[in-house]
Amino acid sequence: MRRLEALAALSAIAIENSRLHSSHAEALVQLRSAHEELQDKLSALDRSSALQALRRLAEAAGETGRGVTVGVYLTSPRAAAASARLLTHAQVAWLEVRVLQAMMFGLPARQLLTQQPLDEYLRRGLLSTDPRRAIDPSADSLLATVASSAAGQPGCPVGLRLSGAVAEDLAASLYGHGFRRFAVDSHEIQPLVLALGRAALSS
């Protein structure tokens, strides 16, 4: 309902601008502002409602012998913060660590897979943590929230997606939060297993 109302508002703005012969630039600014307001209003409650609807469809499919698993992919700070509610309506969940860290730093996620400009940012002291090798405190609290949500929903396994090279300190930190399910590139399986083994021995 809220989405329909927002779309109606966008249409009204477009019609009004056309009627008043406003400039294209002014119309674009107003439409963009309305669109940003719409995005801000898409709260975790909206996502939870969508998951509930998917869950009902999955249960209906299961009754016909064609079971469907409904999962959630957490890729933003808002989703991580609302994970307790989202996991209630999911059967499996994955969190993209690289994307989450990039959003906390305000960087494109692809830059966390490269040397530059991250090395330059670190050299100049613009970043407090190398997100390729460790978890920044700002993201650490969100990971703790997801871990707590996972503990409260044992029927919904939660896994972490680690893109690129797996750093031992990063893996150990995630292990310390209680995460035991990971997805990595095939050539990073052995480094991950070694890092998790060392973390388990030191814990």
Short mmCIF file of the C-alpha atoms (twelve columns), coordinates in Angstrom:
data_MODEL
# 
_entry.id   MODEL 
# 
loop_
_atom_site.group_PDB 
_atom_site.id 
_atom_site.type_symbol 
_atom_site.label_atom_id 
_atom_site.label_alt_id 
_atom_site.label_comp_id 
_atom_site.label_asym_id 
_atom_site.label_seq_id 
_atom_site.Cartn_x 
_atom_site.Cartn_y 
_atom_site.Cartn_z 
_atom_site.pdbx_PDB_model_num 
ATOM 1   C CA . MET A 1   0.000  0.000   0.000   1 
ATOM 2   C CA . ARG A 2   2.778  2.424   0.906   1 
ATOM 3   C CA . ARG A 3   4.573  1.682   -2.366  1 
ATOM 4   C CA . LEU A 4   1.395  2.362   -4.345  1 
ATOM 5   C CA . GLU A 5   0.888  5.619   -2.487  1 
ATOM 6   C CA . ALA A 6   4.474  6.671   -3.194  1 
ATOM 7   C CA . LEU A 7   4.142  5.801   -6.878  1 
ATOM 8   C CA . ALA A 8   0.926  7.797   -7.005  1 
ATOM 9   C CA . ALA A 9   2.767  10.732  -5.465  1 
ATOM 10  C CA . LEU A 10  5.473  10.474  -8.121  1 
ATOM 11  C CA . SER A 11  2.833  10.484  -10.866 1 
ATOM 12  C CA . ALA A 12  1.117  13.494  -9.332  1 
ATOM 13  C CA . ILE A 13  4.367  15.412  -9.265  1 
ATOM 14  C CA . ALA A 14  5.062  14.587  -12.906 1 
ATOM 15  C CA . ILE A 15  1.547  15.654  -13.972 1 
ATOM 16  C CA . GLU A 16  1.716  18.869  -11.977 1 
ATOM 17  C CA . ASN A 17  5.077  19.774  -13.437 1 
ATOM 18  C CA . SER A 18  3.783  19.125  -16.932 1 
ATOM 19  C CA . ARG A 19  0.668  21.232  -16.304 1 
ATOM 20  C CA . LEU A 20  2.651  24.146  -14.981 1 
ATOM 21  C CA . HIS A 21  5.239  23.858  -17.795 1 
ATOM 22  C CA . SER A 22  8.074  23.551  -15.320 1 
ATOM 23  C CA . SER A 23  11.553 23.038  -16.646 1 
ATOM 24  C CA . HIS A 24  12.834 19.480  -17.117 1 
ATOM 25  C CA . ALA A 25  15.574 20.115  -14.578 1 
ATOM 26  C CA . GLU A 26  13.127 21.209  -11.894 1 
ATOM 27  C CA . ALA A 27  10.871 18.222  -12.571 1 
ATOM 28  C CA . LEU A 28  13.827 15.870  -12.357 1 
ATOM 29  C CA . VAL A 29  14.866 17.324  -9.003  1 
ATOM 30  C CA . GLN A 30  11.381 16.892  -7.554  1 
ATOM 31  C CA . LEU A 31  11.008 13.363  -8.912  1 
ATOM 32  C CA . ARG A 32  14.406 12.390  -7.567  1 
ATOM 33  C CA . SER A 33  13.549 13.863  -4.164  1 
ATOM 34  C CA . ALA A 34  10.293 11.909  -4.067  1 
ATOM 35  C CA . HIS A 35  12.106 8.740   -5.087  1 
ATOM 36  C CA . GLU A 36  14.662 9.172   -2.289  1 
ATOM 37  C CA . GLU A 37  11.851 9.719   0.189   1 
ATOM 38  C CA . LEU A 38  10.227 6.513   -1.034  1 
ATOM 39  C CA . GLN A 39  13.460 4.580   -0.485  1 
ATOM 40  C CA . ASP A 40  13.804 5.960   3.039   1 
ATOM 41  C CA . LYS A 41  10.311 4.766   3.878   1 
ATOM 42  C CA . LEU A 42  10.984 1.176   2.829   1 
ATOM 43  C CA . SER A 43  11.703 0.032   6.362   1 
ATOM 44  C CA . ALA A 44  12.576 -3.376  7.715   1 
ATOM 45  C CA . LEU A 45  8.864  -3.886  8.353   1 
ATOM 46  C CA . ASP A 46  8.231  -3.752  4.597   1 
ATOM 47  C CA . ARG A 47  10.885 -6.401  3.983   1 
ATOM 48  C CA . SER A 48  9.462  -8.528  6.769   1 
ATOM 49  C CA . SER A 49  5.999  -8.361  5.190   1 
ATOM 50  C CA . ALA A 50  7.446  -9.428  1.833   1 
ATOM 51  C CA . LEU A 51  9.188  -12.377 3.472   1 
ATOM 52  C CA . GLN A 52  5.957  -13.405 5.184   1 
ATOM 53  C CA . ALA A 53  4.184  -13.428 1.817   1 
ATOM 54  C CA . LEU A 54  6.965  -15.508 0.261   1 
ATOM 55  C CA . ARG A 55  6.851  -17.884 3.192   1 
ATOM 56  C CA . ARG A 56  3.121  -18.446 2.714   1 
ATOM 57  C CA . LEU A 57  3.719  -19.173 -0.974  1 
ATOM 58  C CA . ALA A 58  6.494  -21.602 -0.080  1 
ATOM 59  C CA . GLU A 59  4.268  -23.413 2.408   1 
ATOM 60  C CA . ALA A 60  1.518  -23.660 -0.194  1 
ATOM 61  C CA . ALA A 61  4.017  -25.093 -2.685  1 
ATOM 62  C CA . GLY A 62  5.160  -27.585 -0.056  1 
ATOM 63  C CA . GLU A 63  1.623  -28.874 0.315   1 
ATOM 64  C CA . THR A 64  1.674  -29.812 -3.359  1 
ATOM 65  C CA . GLY A 65  4.916  -31.722 -2.977  1 
ATOM 66  C CA . ARG A 66  7.082  -29.007 -4.529  1 
ATOM 67  C CA . GLY A 67  8.773  -27.492 -1.526  1 
ATOM 68  C CA . VAL A 68  10.388 -24.058 -1.833  1 
ATOM 69  C CA . THR A 69  12.946 -22.695 0.611   1 
ATOM 70  C CA . VAL A 70  12.665 -18.971 1.317   1 
ATOM 71  C CA . GLY A 71  15.884 -17.231 2.277   1 
ATOM 72  C CA . VAL A 72  17.177 -13.727 2.823   1 
ATOM 73  C CA . TYR A 73  20.429 -12.137 1.630   1 
ATOM 74  C CA . LEU A 74  21.684 -9.424  3.989   1 
ATOM 75  C CA . THR A 75  23.731 -6.804  2.145   1 
ATOM 76  C CA . SER A 76  23.133 -3.563  4.024   1 
ATOM 77  C CA . PRO A 77  23.515 -2.165  7.553   1 
ATOM 78  C CA . ARG A 78  19.728 -1.745  7.796   1 
ATOM 79  C CA . ALA A 79  19.146 -5.393  6.906   1 
ATOM 80  C CA . ALA A 80  21.752 -6.539  9.433   1 
ATOM 81  C CA . ALA A 81  20.210 -4.365  12.137  1 
ATOM 82  C CA . ALA A 82  16.768 -5.829  11.375  1 
ATOM 83  C CA . SER A 83  18.022 -9.410  11.064  1 
ATOM 84  C CA . ALA A 84  16.070 -10.634 14.107  1 
ATOM 85  C CA . ARG A 85  12.795 -9.779  12.405  1 
ATOM 86  C CA . LEU A 86  13.886 -10.968 8.958   1 
ATOM 87  C CA . LEU A 87  15.162 -14.336 10.171  1 
ATOM 88  C CA . THR A 88  11.801 -15.031 11.766  1 
ATOM 89  C CA . HIS A 89  10.295 -15.399 8.295   1 
ATOM 90  C CA . ALA A 90  13.243 -17.042 6.492   1 
ATOM 91  C CA . GLN A 91  14.541 -20.596 6.342   1 
ATOM 92  C CA . VAL A 92  18.119 -19.671 5.491   1 
ATOM 93  C CA . ALA A 93  20.123 -16.427 5.491   1 
ATOM 94  C CA . TRP A 94  23.403 -15.214 4.049   1 
ATOM 95  C CA . LEU A 95  25.312 -12.052 4.857   1 
ATOM 96  C CA . GLU A 96  27.714 -10.483 2.342   1 
ATOM 97  C CA . VAL A 97  30.607 -9.300  4.537   1 
ATOM 98  C CA . ARG A 98  32.476 -7.354  1.841   1 
ATOM 99  C CA . VAL A 99  29.403 -5.371  0.790   1 
ATOM 100 C CA . LEU A 100 28.498 -4.646  4.421   1 
ATOM 101 C CA . GLN A 101 31.990 -3.341  5.211   1 
ATOM 102 C CA . ALA A 102 32.097 -1.279  2.027   1 
ATOM 103 C CA . MET A 103 28.799 0.394   2.894   1 
ATOM 104 C CA . MET A 104 30.052 1.255   6.384   1 
ATOM 105 C CA . PHE A 105 33.103 2.938   4.811   1 
ATOM 106 C CA . GLY A 106 31.099 4.544   2.032   1 
ATOM 107 C CA . LEU A 107 33.182 2.789   -0.640  1 
ATOM 108 C CA . PRO A 108 32.201 0.799   -3.737  1 
ATOM 109 C CA . ALA A 109 32.270 -2.877  -2.789  1 
ATOM 110 C CA . ARG A 110 34.553 -3.717  -5.720  1 
ATOM 111 C CA . GLN A 111 37.344 -1.611  -4.172  1 
ATOM 112 C CA . LEU A 112 37.670 -4.112  -1.335  1 
ATOM 113 C CA . LEU A 113 39.038 -6.582  -3.864  1 
ATOM 114 C CA . THR A 114 41.841 -4.309  -5.095  1 
ATOM 115 C CA . GLN A 115 45.100 -2.864  -3.805  1 
ATOM 116 C CA . GLN A 116 44.397 0.654   -4.975  1 
ATOM 117 C CA . PRO A 117 43.009 2.970   -3.821  1 
ATOM 118 C CA . LEU A 118 42.716 1.138   -0.464  1 
ATOM 119 C CA . ASP A 119 46.479 1.007   0.094   1 
ATOM 120 C CA . GLU A 120 46.673 4.749   -0.518  1 
ATOM 121 C CA . TYR A 121 43.736 5.413   1.830   1 
ATOM 122 C CA . LEU A 122 45.439 3.388   4.561   1 
ATOM 123 C CA . ARG A 123 48.801 5.063   4.009   1 
ATOM 124 C CA . ARG A 124 47.205 8.498   4.386   1 
ATOM 125 C CA . GLY A 125 45.266 7.427   7.479   1 
ATOM 126 C CA . LEU A 126 41.883 7.875   5.808   1 
ATOM 127 C CA . LEU A 127 40.770 4.400   6.929   1 
ATOM 128 C CA . SER A 128 41.137 3.104   10.478  1 
ATOM 129 C CA . THR A 129 40.954 -0.554  9.406   1 
ATOM 130 C CA . ASP A 130 41.988 -2.484  6.339   1 
ATOM 131 C CA . PRO A 131 38.588 -4.032  5.460   1 
ATOM 132 C CA . ARG A 132 40.301 -6.741  3.389   1 
ATOM 133 C CA . ARG A 133 42.030 -8.154  6.459   1 
ATOM 134 C CA . ALA A 134 39.937 -7.207  9.500   1 
ATOM 135 C CA . ILE A 135 36.440 -6.241  10.621  1 
ATOM 136 C CA . ASP A 136 35.968 -2.552  11.333  1 
ATOM 137 C CA . PRO A 137 34.347 -1.763  14.721  1 
ATOM 138 C CA . SER A 138 31.411 -0.129  12.922  1 
ATOM 139 C CA . ALA A 139 30.656 -3.379  11.115  1 
ATOM 140 C CA . ASP A 140 31.598 -5.549  14.081  1 
ATOM 141 C CA . SER A 141 28.572 -4.402  16.065  1 
ATOM 142 C CA . LEU A 142 26.279 -5.286  13.152  1 
ATOM 143 C CA . LEU A 143 27.857 -8.736  12.880  1 
ATOM 144 C CA . ALA A 144 27.232 -9.195  16.595  1 
ATOM 145 C CA . THR A 145 23.584 -8.296  15.994  1 
ATOM 146 C CA . VAL A 146 23.275 -10.862 13.210  1 
ATOM 147 C CA . ALA A 147 25.001 -13.504 15.350  1 
ATOM 148 C CA . SER A 148 22.569 -12.818 18.177  1 
ATOM 149 C CA . SER A 149 19.635 -13.022 15.762  1 
ATOM 150 C CA . ALA A 150 20.929 -16.333 14.438  1 
ATOM 151 C CA . ALA A 151 21.217 -17.727 17.962  1 
ATOM 152 C CA . GLY A 152 17.587 -16.768 18.554  1 
ATOM 153 C CA . GLN A 153 16.449 -18.533 15.373  1 
ATOM 154 C CA . PRO A 154 18.194 -21.939 15.364  1 
ATOM 155 C CA . GLY A 155 15.892 -23.143 12.603  1 
ATOM 156 C CA . CYS A 156 17.299 -20.543 10.207  1 
ATOM 157 C CA . PRO A 157 20.998 -21.223 9.482   1 
ATOM 158 C CA . VAL A 158 23.032 -18.093 8.778   1 
ATOM 159 C CA . GLY A 159 26.096 -18.112 6.548   1 
ATOM 160 C CA . LEU A 160 28.673 -15.506 5.565   1 
ATOM 161 C CA . ARG A 161 29.875 -14.817 2.050   1 
ATOM 162 C CA . LEU A 162 33.567 -13.832 1.936   1 
ATOM 163 C CA . SER A 163 34.663 -12.444 -1.410  1 
ATOM 164 C CA . GLY A 164 38.291 -12.371 -2.477  1 
ATOM 165 C CA . ALA A 165 41.250 -13.476 -0.367  1 
ATOM 166 C CA . VAL A 166 40.422 -14.768 3.109   1 
ATOM 167 C CA . ALA A 167 42.528 -13.068 5.787   1 
ATOM 168 C CA . GLU A 168 43.233 -15.107 8.911   1 
ATOM 169 C CA . ASP A 169 42.401 -12.297 11.357  1 
ATOM 170 C CA . LEU A 170 39.109 -11.618 9.590   1 
ATOM 171 C CA . ALA A 171 38.120 -15.293 9.637   1 
ATOM 172 C CA . ALA A 172 39.086 -15.581 13.310  1 
ATOM 173 C CA . SER A 173 36.928 -12.565 14.174  1 
ATOM 174 C CA . LEU A 174 33.926 -14.056 12.413  1 
ATOM 175 C CA . TYR A 175 34.519 -17.397 14.122  1 
ATOM 176 C CA . GLY A 176 34.617 -15.571 17.446  1 
ATOM 177 C CA . HIS A 177 31.145 -14.189 16.750  1 
ATOM 178 C CA . GLY A 178 29.871 -17.741 16.461  1 
ATOM 179 C CA . PHE A 179 29.546 -18.049 12.697  1 
ATOM 180 C CA . ARG A 180 30.246 -21.544 11.350  1 
ATOM 181 C CA . ARG A 181 28.894 -21.436 7.797   1 
ATOM 182 C CA . PHE A 182 30.952 -19.723 5.087   1 
ATOM 183 C CA . ALA A 183 30.934 -19.355 1.311   1 
ATOM 184 C CA . VAL A 184 34.246 -18.527 -0.380  1 
ATOM 185 C CA . ASP A 185 35.864 -18.803 -3.796  1 
ATOM 186 C CA . SER A 186 37.112 -22.318 -4.509  1 
ATOM 187 C CA . HIS A 187 40.795 -21.385 -4.220  1 
ATOM 188 C CA . GLU A 188 40.155 -19.836 -0.793  1 
ATOM 189 C CA . ILE A 189 38.733 -22.985 0.810   1 
ATOM 190 C CA . GLN A 190 42.050 -24.205 2.209   1 
ATOM 191 C CA . PRO A 191 43.079 -20.786 3.628   1 
ATOM 192 C CA . LEU A 192 39.661 -20.520 5.273   1 
ATOM 193 C CA . VAL A 193 39.846 -24.010 6.784   1 
ATOM 194 C CA . LEU A 194 43.319 -23.252 8.144   1 
ATOM 195 C CA . ALA A 195 42.234 -19.909 9.603   1 
ATOM 196 C CA . LEU A 196 39.143 -21.409 11.234  1 
ATOM 197 C CA . GLY A 197 41.188 -24.299 12.627  1 
ATOM 198 C CA . ARG A 198 43.636 -21.907 14.260  1 
ATOM 199 C CA . ALA A 199 40.766 -19.812 15.608  1 
ATOM 200 C CA . ALA A 200 39.160 -22.900 17.101  1 
ATOM 201 C CA . LEU A 201 42.415 -23.964 18.773  1 
ATOM 202 C CA . SER A 202 43.004 -20.529 20.272  1 
ATOM 203 C CA . SER A 203 39.453 -20.124 21.571  1 
# 
